[in-house]
Amino acid sequence: MLVRKDGILKANIPSIPVVNPVGSGDSMIAGMTYSIYNDFGLEEGLRMACACGMANAMEEKTGFVQSQIIKQLLNEIHITSID
């Protein structure tokens, strides 16, 4: 979830095979930072943050993500607004 003053955005994420979740929070922050740097909107930023965190959790190596996995996950994450 992403809380903002005019409402809440909720990410609906798919189930994934979790191998090693260590570093997934850091990967989420990296995804959001990348999104802010590249002027993505908040919805796309939340989607990218979730995809990066999930991609990290799917890998054995901590702090490692594969760009093709992120791209695949981006298509499977749906953002809804809770107002």
PDB file of N, CA, C and O in Angstrom:
ATOM      1  N   MET A   1       0.835  -1.176   0.000  1.00  0.00           N
ATOM      2  CA  MET A   1       0.000   0.000   0.000  1.00  0.00           C
ATOM      3  C   MET A   1       0.880   1.238   0.000  1.00  0.00           C
ATOM      4  O   MET A   1       1.971   1.257   0.569  1.00  0.00           O
ATOM      5  N   LEU A   2       0.378   2.252  -0.646  1.00  0.00           N
ATOM      6  CA  LEU A   2       1.035   3.546  -0.658  1.00  0.00           C
ATOM      7  C   LEU A   2       0.010   4.561  -0.171  1.00  0.00           C
ATOM      8  O   LEU A   2      -1.039   4.742  -0.788  1.00  0.00           O
ATOM      9  N   VAL A   3       0.322   5.216   0.934  1.00  0.00           N
ATOM     10  CA  VAL A   3      -0.609   6.166   1.538  1.00  0.00           C
ATOM     11  C   VAL A   3      -0.204   7.569   1.115  1.00  0.00           C
ATOM     12  O   VAL A   3       0.953   7.968   1.243  1.00  0.00           O
ATOM     13  N   ARG A   4      -1.175   8.298   0.612  1.00  0.00           N
ATOM     14  CA  ARG A   4      -0.962   9.695   0.235  1.00  0.00           C
ATOM     15  C   ARG A   4      -2.092  10.518   0.833  1.00  0.00           C
ATOM     16  O   ARG A   4      -3.086   9.958   1.294  1.00  0.00           O
ATOM     17  N   LYS A   5      -1.954  11.831   0.831  1.00  0.00           N
ATOM     18  CA  LYS A   5      -2.955  12.643   1.527  1.00  0.00           C
ATOM     19  C   LYS A   5      -4.326  12.604   0.872  1.00  0.00           C
ATOM     20  O   LYS A   5      -5.317  12.892   1.544  1.00  0.00           O
ATOM     21  N   ASP A   6      -4.428  12.264  -0.398  1.00  0.00           N
ATOM     22  CA  ASP A   6      -5.729  12.215  -1.052  1.00  0.00           C
ATOM     23  C   ASP A   6      -6.265  10.792  -1.245  1.00  0.00           C
ATOM     24  O   ASP A   6      -7.244  10.593  -1.963  1.00  0.00           O
ATOM     25  N   GLY A   7      -5.639   9.819  -0.619  1.00  0.00           N
ATOM     26  CA  GLY A   7      -6.137   8.449  -0.713  1.00  0.00           C
ATOM     27  C   GLY A   7      -5.040   7.415  -0.548  1.00  0.00           C
ATOM     28  O   GLY A   7      -3.897   7.739  -0.228  1.00  0.00           O
ATOM     29  N   ILE A   8      -5.407   6.188  -0.770  1.00  0.00           N
ATOM     30  CA  ILE A   8      -4.494   5.058  -0.601  1.00  0.00           C
ATOM     31  C   ILE A   8      -4.484   4.250  -1.885  1.00  0.00           C
ATOM     32  O   ILE A   8      -5.532   3.994  -2.478  1.00  0.00           O
ATOM     33  N   LEU A   9      -3.286   3.849  -2.312  1.00  0.00           N
ATOM     34  CA  LEU A   9      -3.147   2.946  -3.442  1.00  0.00           C
ATOM     35  C   LEU A   9      -2.784   1.568  -2.899  1.00  0.00           C
ATOM     36  O   LEU A   9      -1.916   1.443  -2.036  1.00  0.00           O
ATOM     37  N   LYS A  10      -3.449   0.541  -3.408  1.00  0.00           N
ATOM     38  CA  LYS A  10      -3.184  -0.834  -2.974  1.00  0.00           C
ATOM     39  C   LYS A  10      -2.697  -1.641  -4.163  1.00  0.00           C
ATOM     40  O   LYS A  10      -3.310  -1.625  -5.230  1.00  0.00           O
ATOM     41  N   ALA A  11      -1.600  -2.343  -3.974  1.00  0.00           N
ATOM     42  CA  ALA A  11      -1.066  -3.222  -5.010  1.00  0.00           C
ATOM     43  C   ALA A  11      -1.626  -4.624  -4.795  1.00  0.00           C
ATOM     44  O   ALA A  11      -1.494  -5.202  -3.716  1.00  0.00           O
ATOM     45  N   ASN A  12      -2.243  -5.152  -5.823  1.00  0.00           N
ATOM     46  CA  ASN A  12      -2.717  -6.534  -5.809  1.00  0.00           C
ATOM     47  C   ASN A  12      -1.675  -7.348  -6.564  1.00  0.00           C
ATOM     48  O   ASN A  12      -1.520  -7.220  -7.779  1.00  0.00           O
ATOM     49  N   ILE A  13      -0.969  -8.183  -5.819  1.00  0.00           N
ATOM     50  CA  ILE A  13       0.177  -8.896  -6.399  1.00  0.00           C
ATOM     51  C   ILE A  13      -0.132 -10.381  -6.569  1.00  0.00           C
ATOM     52  O   ILE A  13      -0.940 -10.948  -5.833  1.00  0.00           O
ATOM     53  N   PRO A  14       0.526 -11.005  -7.558  1.00  0.00           N
ATOM     54  CA  PRO A  14       0.333 -12.435  -7.757  1.00  0.00           C
ATOM     55  C   PRO A  14       1.141 -13.248  -6.744  1.00  0.00           C
ATOM     56  O   PRO A  14       2.061 -12.733  -6.108  1.00  0.00           O
ATOM     57  N   SER A  15       0.789 -14.502  -6.608  1.00  0.00           N
ATOM     58  CA  SER A  15       1.592 -15.415  -5.788  1.00  0.00           C
ATOM     59  C   SER A  15       2.874 -15.728  -6.546  1.00  0.00           C
ATOM     60  O   SER A  15       2.871 -15.887  -7.767  1.00  0.00           O
ATOM     61  N   ILE A  16       3.963 -15.812  -5.801  1.00  0.00           N
ATOM     62  CA  ILE A  16       5.261 -16.128  -6.408  1.00  0.00           C
ATOM     63  C   ILE A  16       5.956 -17.207  -5.581  1.00  0.00           C
ATOM     64  O   ILE A  16       5.638 -17.394  -4.407  1.00  0.00           O
ATOM     65  N   PRO A  17       6.903 -17.914  -6.193  1.00  0.00           N
ATOM     66  CA  PRO A  17       7.714 -18.842  -5.407  1.00  0.00           C
ATOM     67  C   PRO A  17       8.792 -18.064  -4.644  1.00  0.00           C
ATOM     68  O   PRO A  17       9.701 -17.505  -5.259  1.00  0.00           O
ATOM     69  N   VAL A  18       8.696 -18.025  -3.321  1.00  0.00           N
ATOM     70  CA  VAL A  18       9.655 -17.279  -2.509  1.00  0.00           C
ATOM     71  C   VAL A  18      10.842 -18.185  -2.200  1.00  0.00           C
ATOM     72  O   VAL A  18      10.695 -19.259  -1.617  1.00  0.00           O
ATOM     73  N   VAL A  19      12.028 -17.719  -2.607  1.00  0.00           N
ATOM     74  CA  VAL A  19      13.263 -18.465  -2.373  1.00  0.00           C
ATOM     75  C   VAL A  19      14.059 -17.830  -1.234  1.00  0.00           C
ATOM     76  O   VAL A  19      14.510 -18.523  -0.322  1.00  0.00           O
ATOM     77  N   ASN A  20      14.230 -16.493  -1.296  1.00  0.00           N
ATOM     78  CA  ASN A  20      15.002 -15.779  -0.282  1.00  0.00           C
ATOM     79  C   ASN A  20      14.485 -14.343  -0.196  1.00  0.00           C
ATOM     80  O   ASN A  20      14.827 -13.520  -1.045  1.00  0.00           O
ATOM     81  N   PRO A  21      13.671 -14.028   0.809  1.00  0.00           N
ATOM     82  CA  PRO A  21      13.100 -12.681   0.893  1.00  0.00           C
ATOM     83  C   PRO A  21      14.041 -11.613   1.463  1.00  0.00           C
ATOM     84  O   PRO A  21      13.683 -10.436   1.501  1.00  0.00           O
ATOM     85  N   VAL A  22      15.233 -12.008   1.902  1.00  0.00           N
ATOM     86  CA  VAL A  22      16.166 -11.038   2.486  1.00  0.00           C
ATOM     87  C   VAL A  22      16.525  -9.994   1.422  1.00  0.00           C
ATOM     88  O   VAL A  22      16.947 -10.339   0.318  1.00  0.00           O
ATOM     89  N   GLY A  23      16.356  -8.743   1.764  1.00  0.00           N
ATOM     90  CA  GLY A  23      16.684  -7.650   0.851  1.00  0.00           C
ATOM     91  C   GLY A  23      15.510  -7.189  -0.001  1.00  0.00           C
ATOM     92  O   GLY A  23      15.654  -6.267  -0.804  1.00  0.00           O
ATOM     93  N   SER A  24      14.352  -7.817   0.164  1.00  0.00           N
ATOM     94  CA  SER A  24      13.203  -7.445  -0.662  1.00  0.00           C
ATOM     95  C   SER A  24      12.688  -6.038  -0.349  1.00  0.00           C
ATOM     96  O   SER A  24      12.243  -5.329  -1.251  1.00  0.00           O
ATOM     97  N   GLY A  25      12.743  -5.635   0.905  1.00  0.00           N
ATOM     98  CA  GLY A  25      12.346  -4.270   1.256  1.00  0.00           C
ATOM     99  C   GLY A  25      13.278  -3.244   0.625  1.00  0.00           C
ATOM    100  O   GLY A  25      12.834  -2.221   0.104  1.00  0.00           O
ATOM    101  N   ASP A  26      14.572  -3.531   0.678  1.00  0.00           N
ATOM    102  CA  ASP A  26      15.551  -2.648   0.042  1.00  0.00           C
ATOM    103  C   ASP A  26      15.317  -2.592  -1.467  1.00  0.00           C
ATOM    104  O   ASP A  26      15.446  -1.534  -2.082  1.00  0.00           O
ATOM    105  N   SER A  27      14.974  -3.728  -2.055  1.00  0.00           N
ATOM    106  CA  SER A  27      14.697  -3.775  -3.492  1.00  0.00           C
ATOM    107  C   SER A  27      13.448  -2.973  -3.835  1.00  0.00           C
ATOM    108  O   SER A  27      13.379  -2.349  -4.894  1.00  0.00           O
ATOM    109  N   MET A  28      12.458  -2.988  -2.937  1.00  0.00           N
ATOM    110  CA  MET A  28      11.255  -2.177  -3.156  1.00  0.00           C
ATOM    111  C   MET A  28      11.617  -0.686  -3.155  1.00  0.00           C
ATOM    112  O   MET A  28      11.158   0.069  -4.012  1.00  0.00           O
ATOM    113  N   ILE A  29      12.434  -0.277  -2.200  1.00  0.00           N
ATOM    114  CA  ILE A  29      12.856   1.127  -2.129  1.00  0.00           C
ATOM    115  C   ILE A  29      13.640   1.501  -3.390  1.00  0.00           C
ATOM    116  O   ILE A  29      13.477   2.601  -3.919  1.00  0.00           O
ATOM    117  N   ALA A  30      14.477   0.602  -3.863  1.00  0.00           N
ATOM    118  CA  ALA A  30      15.234   0.862  -5.092  1.00  0.00           C
ATOM    119  C   ALA A  30      14.285   1.037  -6.277  1.00  0.00           C
ATOM    120  O   ALA A  30      14.485   1.921  -7.109  1.00  0.00           O
ATOM    121  N   GLY A  31      13.259   0.199  -6.352  1.00  0.00           N
ATOM    122  CA  GLY A  31      12.280   0.315  -7.426  1.00  0.00           C
ATOM    123  C   GLY A  31      11.522   1.631  -7.371  1.00  0.00           C
ATOM    124  O   GLY A  31      11.279   2.251  -8.406  1.00  0.00           O
ATOM    125  N   MET A  32      11.147   2.060  -6.179  1.00  0.00           N
ATOM    126  CA  MET A  32      10.442   3.335  -6.034  1.00  0.00           C
ATOM    127  C   MET A  32      11.376   4.497  -6.364  1.00  0.00           C
ATOM    128  O   MET A  32      10.962   5.454  -7.019  1.00  0.00           O
ATOM    129  N   THR A  33      12.623   4.427  -5.923  1.00  0.00           N
ATOM    130  CA  THR A  33      13.606   5.469  -6.220  1.00  0.00           C
ATOM    131  C   THR A  33      13.817   5.593  -7.720  1.00  0.00           C
ATOM    132  O   THR A  33      13.865   6.700  -8.257  1.00  0.00           O
ATOM    133  N   TYR A  34      13.943   4.458  -8.396  1.00  0.00           N
ATOM    134  CA  TYR A  34      14.083   4.444  -9.860  1.00  0.00           C
ATOM    135  C   TYR A  34      12.876   5.119 -10.507  1.00  0.00           C
ATOM    136  O   TYR A  34      13.020   5.892 -11.454  1.00  0.00           O
ATOM    137  N   SER A  35      11.697   4.824  -9.993  1.00  0.00           N
ATOM    138  CA  SER A  35      10.466   5.386 -10.542  1.00  0.00           C
ATOM    139  C   SER A  35      10.390   6.896 -10.350  1.00  0.00           C
ATOM    140  O   SER A  35       9.984   7.623 -11.256  1.00  0.00           O
ATOM    141  N   ILE A  36      10.780   7.360  -9.175  1.00  0.00           N
ATOM    142  CA  ILE A  36      10.773   8.804  -8.909  1.00  0.00           C
ATOM    143  C   ILE A  36      11.784   9.505  -9.810  1.00  0.00           C
ATOM    144  O   ILE A  36      11.485  10.546 -10.396  1.00  0.00           O
ATOM    145  N   TYR A  37      12.977   8.933  -9.920  1.00  0.00           N
ATOM    146  CA  TYR A  37      14.035   9.506 -10.753  1.00  0.00           C
ATOM    147  C   TYR A  37      13.597   9.605 -12.216  1.00  0.00           C
ATOM    148  O   TYR A  37      13.971  10.541 -12.922  1.00  0.00           O
ATOM    149  N   ASN A  38      12.813   8.644 -12.656  1.00  0.00           N
ATOM    150  CA  ASN A  38      12.373   8.610 -14.053  1.00  0.00           C
ATOM    151  C   ASN A  38      10.973   9.187 -14.264  1.00  0.00           C
ATOM    152  O   ASN A  38      10.351   8.967 -15.303  1.00  0.00           O
ATOM    153  N   ASP A  39      10.485   9.929 -13.261  1.00  0.00           N
ATOM    154  CA  ASP A  39       9.200  10.645 -13.361  1.00  0.00           C
ATOM    155  C   ASP A  39       8.002   9.736 -13.630  1.00  0.00           C
ATOM    156  O   ASP A  39       7.075  10.134 -14.336  1.00  0.00           O
ATOM    157  N   PHE A  40       8.008   8.526 -13.078  1.00  0.00           N
ATOM    158  CA  PHE A  40       6.826   7.674 -13.159  1.00  0.00           C
ATOM    159  C   PHE A  40       5.769   8.253 -12.222  1.00  0.00           C
ATOM    160  O   PHE A  40       6.109   8.949 -11.265  1.00  0.00           O
ATOM    161  N   GLY A  41       4.523   7.982 -12.480  1.00  0.00           N
ATOM    162  CA  GLY A  41       3.474   8.370 -11.550  1.00  0.00           C
ATOM    163  C   GLY A  41       3.498   7.471 -10.323  1.00  0.00           C
ATOM    164  O   GLY A  41       4.225   6.478 -10.285  1.00  0.00           O
ATOM    165  N   LEU A  42       2.699   7.824  -9.322  1.00  0.00           N
ATOM    166  CA  LEU A  42       2.684   7.045  -8.082  1.00  0.00           C
ATOM    167  C   LEU A  42       2.213   5.609  -8.304  1.00  0.00           C
ATOM    168  O   LEU A  42       2.759   4.684  -7.703  1.00  0.00           O
ATOM    169  N   GLU A  43       1.218   5.412  -9.150  1.00  0.00           N
ATOM    170  CA  GLU A  43       0.740   4.050  -9.411  1.00  0.00           C
ATOM    171  C   GLU A  43       1.836   3.208 -10.053  1.00  0.00           C
ATOM    172  O   GLU A  43       2.068   2.069  -9.647  1.00  0.00           O
ATOM    173  N   GLU A  44       2.505   3.764 -11.051  1.00  0.00           N
ATOM    174  CA  GLU A  44       3.590   3.025 -11.710  1.00  0.00           C
ATOM    175  C   GLU A  44       4.764   2.824 -10.763  1.00  0.00           C
ATOM    176  O   GLU A  44       5.444   1.800 -10.823  1.00  0.00           O
ATOM    177  N   GLY A  45       5.002   3.792  -9.893  1.00  0.00           N
ATOM    178  CA  GLY A  45       6.069   3.655  -8.908  1.00  0.00           C
ATOM    179  C   GLY A  45       5.792   2.525  -7.932  1.00  0.00           C
ATOM    180  O   GLY A  45       6.687   1.743  -7.610  1.00  0.00           O
ATOM    181  N   LEU A  46       4.557   2.437  -7.463  1.00  0.00           N
ATOM    182  CA  LEU A  46       4.183   1.344  -6.558  1.00  0.00           C
ATOM    183  C   LEU A  46       4.290   0.005  -7.267  1.00  0.00           C
ATOM    184  O   LEU A  46       4.767  -0.972  -6.690  1.00  0.00           O
ATOM    185  N   ARG A  47       3.843  -0.042  -8.522  1.00  0.00           N
ATOM    186  CA  ARG A  47       3.942  -1.278  -9.306  1.00  0.00           C
ATOM    187  C   ARG A  47       5.413  -1.700  -9.458  1.00  0.00           C
ATOM    188  O   ARG A  47       5.741  -2.875  -9.298  1.00  0.00           O
ATOM    189  N   MET A  48       6.294  -0.740  -9.767  1.00  0.00           N
ATOM    190  CA  MET A  48       7.724  -1.040  -9.932  1.00  0.00           C
ATOM    191  C   MET A  48       8.340  -1.475  -8.607  1.00  0.00           C
ATOM    192  O   MET A  48       9.128  -2.420  -8.571  1.00  0.00           O
ATOM    193  N   ALA A  49       7.990  -0.799  -7.525  1.00  0.00           N
ATOM    194  CA  ALA A  49       8.528  -1.156  -6.210  1.00  0.00           C
ATOM    195  C   ALA A  49       8.164  -2.597  -5.857  1.00  0.00           C
ATOM    196  O   ALA A  49       9.014  -3.367  -5.409  1.00  0.00           O
ATOM    197  N   CYS A  50       6.907  -2.952  -6.060  1.00  0.00           N
ATOM    198  CA  CYS A  50       6.461  -4.318  -5.751  1.00  0.00           C
ATOM    199  C   CYS A  50       7.159  -5.342  -6.642  1.00  0.00           C
ATOM    200  O   CYS A  50       7.579  -6.399  -6.171  1.00  0.00           O
ATOM    201  N   ALA A  51       7.280  -5.028  -7.917  1.00  0.00           N
ATOM    202  CA  ALA A  51       7.927  -5.963  -8.848  1.00  0.00           C
ATOM    203  C   ALA A  51       9.386  -6.202  -8.457  1.00  0.00           C
ATOM    204  O   ALA A  51       9.867  -7.333  -8.523  1.00  0.00           O
ATOM    205  N   CYS A  52      10.083  -5.155  -8.057  1.00  0.00           N
ATOM    206  CA  CYS A  52      11.490  -5.306  -7.660  1.00  0.00           C
ATOM    207  C   CYS A  52      11.618  -6.124  -6.378  1.00  0.00           C
ATOM    208  O   CYS A  52      12.484  -6.993  -6.281  1.00  0.00           O
ATOM    209  N   GLY A  53      10.767  -5.854  -5.401  1.00  0.00           N
ATOM    210  CA  GLY A  53      10.798  -6.625  -4.160  1.00  0.00           C
ATOM    211  C   GLY A  53      10.478  -8.084  -4.392  1.00  0.00           C
ATOM    212  O   GLY A  53      11.123  -8.966  -3.824  1.00  0.00           O
ATOM    213  N   MET A  54       9.486  -8.343  -5.223  1.00  0.00           N
ATOM    214  CA  MET A  54       9.098  -9.718  -5.528  1.00  0.00           C
ATOM    215  C   MET A  54      10.190 -10.443  -6.314  1.00  0.00           C
ATOM    216  O   MET A  54      10.484 -11.609  -6.048  1.00  0.00           O
ATOM    217  N   ALA A  55      10.787  -9.748  -7.280  1.00  0.00           N
ATOM    218  CA  ALA A  55      11.856 -10.357  -8.082  1.00  0.00           C
ATOM    219  C   ALA A  55      13.034 -10.752  -7.199  1.00  0.00           C
ATOM    220  O   ALA A  55      13.652 -11.795  -7.413  1.00  0.00           O
ATOM    221  N   ASN A  56      13.345  -9.924  -6.210  1.00  0.00           N
ATOM    222  CA  ASN A  56      14.415 -10.249  -5.268  1.00  0.00           C
ATOM    223  C   ASN A  56      14.077 -11.511  -4.472  1.00  0.00           C
ATOM    224  O   ASN A  56      14.927 -12.382  -4.288  1.00  0.00           O
ATOM    225  N   ALA A  57      12.837 -11.603  -4.006  1.00  0.00           N
ATOM    226  CA  ALA A  57      12.423 -12.750  -3.187  1.00  0.00           C
ATOM    227  C   ALA A  57      12.458 -14.061  -3.965  1.00  0.00           C
ATOM    228  O   ALA A  57      12.520 -15.136  -3.367  1.00  0.00           O
ATOM    229  N   MET A  58      12.420 -13.980  -5.282  1.00  0.00           N
ATOM    230  CA  MET A  58      12.420 -15.182  -6.115  1.00  0.00           C
ATOM    231  C   MET A  58      13.825 -15.719  -6.391  1.00  0.00           C
ATOM    232  O   MET A  58      13.982 -16.781  -6.993  1.00  0.00           O
ATOM    233  N   GLU A  59      14.837 -14.985  -5.950  1.00  0.00           N
ATOM    234  CA  GLU A  59      16.231 -15.367  -6.219  1.00  0.00           C
ATOM    235  C   GLU A  59      16.915 -15.909  -4.964  1.00  0.00           C
ATOM    236  O   GLU A  59      16.584 -15.515  -3.846  1.00  0.00           O
ATOM    237  N   GLU A  60      17.844 -16.792  -5.158  1.00  0.00           N
ATOM    238  CA  GLU A  60      18.623 -17.323  -4.035  1.00  0.00           C
ATOM    239  C   GLU A  60      19.608 -16.279  -3.512  1.00  0.00           C
ATOM    240  O   GLU A  60      19.831 -16.176  -2.305  1.00  0.00           O
ATOM    241  N   LYS A  61      20.190 -15.510  -4.420  1.00  0.00           N
ATOM    242  CA  LYS A  61      21.185 -14.504  -4.061  1.00  0.00           C
ATOM    243  C   LYS A  61      20.487 -13.242  -3.553  1.00  0.00           C
ATOM    244  O   LYS A  61      19.584 -12.729  -4.214  1.00  0.00           O
ATOM    245  N   THR A  62      20.888 -12.747  -2.409  1.00  0.00           N
ATOM    246  CA  THR A  62      20.305 -11.543  -1.821  1.00  0.00           C
ATOM    247  C   THR A  62      20.655 -10.307  -2.637  1.00  0.00           C
ATOM    248  O   THR A  62      21.803 -10.127  -3.043  1.00  0.00           O
ATOM    249  N   GLY A  63      19.655  -9.453  -2.875  1.00  0.00           N
ATOM    250  CA  GLY A  63      19.886  -8.207  -3.590  1.00  0.00           C
ATOM    251  C   GLY A  63      20.085  -8.375  -5.076  1.00  0.00           C
ATOM    252  O   GLY A  63      20.670  -7.506  -5.724  1.00  0.00           O
ATOM    253  N   PHE A  64      19.611  -9.471  -5.629  1.00  0.00           N
ATOM    254  CA  PHE A  64      19.764  -9.745  -7.055  1.00  0.00           C
ATOM    255  C   PHE A  64      18.392  -9.827  -7.696  1.00  0.00           C
ATOM    256  O   PHE A  64      17.506 -10.517  -7.191  1.00  0.00           O
ATOM    257  N   VAL A  65      18.214  -9.131  -8.798  1.00  0.00           N
ATOM    258  CA  VAL A  65      16.962  -9.208  -9.555  1.00  0.00           C
ATOM    259  C   VAL A  65      17.283  -9.371 -11.035  1.00  0.00           C
ATOM    260  O   VAL A  65      18.348  -8.971 -11.505  1.00  0.00           O
ATOM    261  N   GLN A  66      16.353  -9.957 -11.747  1.00  0.00           N
ATOM    262  CA  GLN A  66      16.493 -10.116 -13.194  1.00  0.00           C
ATOM    263  C   GLN A  66      15.476  -9.203 -13.865  1.00  0.00           C
ATOM    264  O   GLN A  66      14.292  -9.228 -13.528  1.00  0.00           O
ATOM    265  N   SER A  67      15.941  -8.396 -14.819  1.00  0.00           N
ATOM    266  CA  SER A  67      15.060  -7.417 -15.454  1.00  0.00           C
ATOM    267  C   SER A  67      13.880  -8.071 -16.167  1.00  0.00           C
ATOM    268  O   SER A  67      12.788  -7.504 -16.186  1.00  0.00           O
ATOM    269  N   GLN A  68      14.077  -9.257 -16.754  1.00  0.00           N
ATOM    270  CA  GLN A  68      12.961  -9.912 -17.442  1.00  0.00           C
ATOM    271  C   GLN A  68      11.892 -10.371 -16.459  1.00  0.00           C
ATOM    272  O   GLN A  68      10.712 -10.403 -16.807  1.00  0.00           O
ATOM    273  N   ILE A  69      12.281 -10.724 -15.245  1.00  0.00           N
ATOM    274  CA  ILE A  69      11.307 -11.106 -14.213  1.00  0.00           C
ATOM    275  C   ILE A  69      10.527  -9.863 -13.764  1.00  0.00           C
ATOM    276  O   ILE A  69       9.312  -9.922 -13.576  1.00  0.00           O
ATOM    277  N   ILE A  70      11.230  -8.744 -13.595  1.00  0.00           N
ATOM    278  CA  ILE A  70      10.560  -7.501 -13.221  1.00  0.00           C
ATOM    279  C   ILE A  70       9.528  -7.132 -14.278  1.00  0.00           C
ATOM    280  O   ILE A  70       8.394  -6.792 -13.940  1.00  0.00           O
ATOM    281  N   LYS A  71       9.902  -7.194 -15.546  1.00  0.00           N
ATOM    282  CA  LYS A  71       8.976  -6.860 -16.636  1.00  0.00           C
ATOM    283  C   LYS A  71       7.752  -7.768 -16.618  1.00  0.00           C
ATOM    284  O   LYS A  71       6.627  -7.309 -16.820  1.00  0.00           O
ATOM    285  N   GLN A  72       7.973  -9.046 -16.378  1.00  0.00           N
ATOM    286  CA  GLN A  72       6.850  -9.986 -16.317  1.00  0.00           C
ATOM    287  C   GLN A  72       5.929  -9.646 -15.146  1.00  0.00           C
ATOM    288  O   GLN A  72       4.708  -9.616 -15.298  1.00  0.00           O
ATOM    289  N   LEU A  73       6.516  -9.391 -13.984  1.00  0.00           N
ATOM    290  CA  LEU A  73       5.715  -9.082 -12.800  1.00  0.00           C
ATOM    291  C   LEU A  73       4.944  -7.774 -12.945  1.00  0.00           C
ATOM    292  O   LEU A  73       3.824  -7.661 -12.447  1.00  0.00           O
ATOM    293  N   LEU A  74       5.527  -6.788 -13.619  1.00  0.00           N
ATOM    294  CA  LEU A  74       4.840  -5.508 -13.820  1.00  0.00           C
ATOM    295  C   LEU A  74       3.479  -5.704 -14.474  1.00  0.00           C
ATOM    296  O   LEU A  74       2.529  -4.983 -14.168  1.00  0.00           O
ATOM    297  N   ASN A  75       3.384  -6.678 -15.375  1.00  0.00           N
ATOM    298  CA  ASN A  75       2.129  -6.955 -16.075  1.00  0.00           C
ATOM    299  C   ASN A  75       1.126  -7.683 -15.200  1.00  0.00           C
ATOM    300  O   ASN A  75      -0.060  -7.730 -15.527  1.00  0.00           O
ATOM    301  N   GLU A  76       1.583  -8.251 -14.092  1.00  0.00           N
ATOM    302  CA  GLU A  76       0.715  -9.054 -13.225  1.00  0.00           C
ATOM    303  C   GLU A  76       0.291  -8.317 -11.950  1.00  0.00           C
ATOM    304  O   GLU A  76      -0.503  -8.844 -11.170  1.00  0.00           O
ATOM    305  N   ILE A  77       0.803  -7.126 -11.736  1.00  0.00           N
ATOM    306  CA  ILE A  77       0.487  -6.343 -10.551  1.00  0.00           C
ATOM    307  C   ILE A  77      -0.558  -5.298 -10.928  1.00  0.00           C
ATOM    308  O   ILE A  77      -0.371  -4.523 -11.865  1.00  0.00           O
ATOM    309  N   HIS A  78      -1.646  -5.292 -10.190  1.00  0.00           N
ATOM    310  CA  HIS A  78      -2.735  -4.359 -10.463  1.00  0.00           C
ATOM    311  C   HIS A  78      -2.906  -3.416  -9.270  1.00  0.00           C
ATOM    312  O   HIS A  78      -2.927  -3.846  -8.117  1.00  0.00           O
ATOM    313  N   ILE A  79      -3.024  -2.137  -9.572  1.00  0.00           N
ATOM    314  CA  ILE A  79      -3.145  -1.107  -8.535  1.00  0.00           C
ATOM    315  C   ILE A  79      -4.598  -0.633  -8.466  1.00  0.00           C
ATOM    316  O   ILE A  79      -5.218  -0.322  -9.483  1.00  0.00           O
ATOM    317  N   THR A  80      -5.120  -0.588  -7.247  1.00  0.00           N
ATOM    318  CA  THR A  80      -6.472  -0.058  -7.033  1.00  0.00           C
ATOM    319  C   THR A  80      -6.382   1.105  -6.045  1.00  0.00           C
ATOM    320  O   THR A  80      -5.471   1.185  -5.222  1.00  0.00           O
ATOM    321  N   SER A  81      -7.343   1.984  -6.157  1.00  0.00           N
ATOM    322  CA  SER A  81      -7.410   3.144  -5.274  1.00  0.00           C
ATOM    323  C   SER A  81      -8.429   2.878  -4.181  1.00  0.00           C
ATOM    324  O   SER A  81      -9.540   2.420  -4.444  1.00  0.00           O
ATOM    325  N   ILE A  82      -8.033   3.173  -2.955  1.00  0.00           N
ATOM    326  CA  ILE A  82      -8.935   3.045  -1.802  1.00  0.00           C
ATOM    327  C   ILE A  82      -9.145   4.468  -1.290  1.00  0.00           C
ATOM    328  O   ILE A  82      -8.246   5.045  -0.680  1.00  0.00           O
ATOM    329  N   ASP A  83     -10.301   5.023  -1.530  1.00  0.00           N
ATOM    330  CA  ASP A  83     -10.577   6.412  -1.119  1.00  0.00           C
ATOM    331  C   ASP A  83     -11.569   6.483   0.004  1.00  0.00           C
ATOM    332  O   ASP A  83     -11.906   7.574   0.463  1.00  0.00           O
TER     333      ASP A  83
END
